[in-house]
């Protein structure tokens, strides 16, 4: 993949991407009554291409199938994307359950994030 192909992905995210907020989870605990307590920091508003999962994609015959409901596609230089962090899209919060870095010819060109509604 050439640098031109990578730039096409970046331009597509800039042009067609939607605004999302990425939050870093700093504390995830429960009170003595079982209520979830969550502290977040480092909120950043960025663009990503957002896609709903196709129900046909959940029909795997082997392995563990996550309950991911959204896929987010970020630029390759996006930081703050780790499992357990949150992505907010249209006022709905999703927990990052899987991160796939797409690369070709030794360079990253896209980060795919699977999100599960919290």
Secondary structure, DSSP 8 states (H G I E B T S, - for coil): --HHHHHHHHHHHHHH-EEEEEEEEEEEEE-TTS-EEEEEEEEEEEEEEEEE--GGGG--SSS------EEEEE-TT-----TT-EEEETTEEEEEEEEEEEEETTEEEEEEEEEEE-
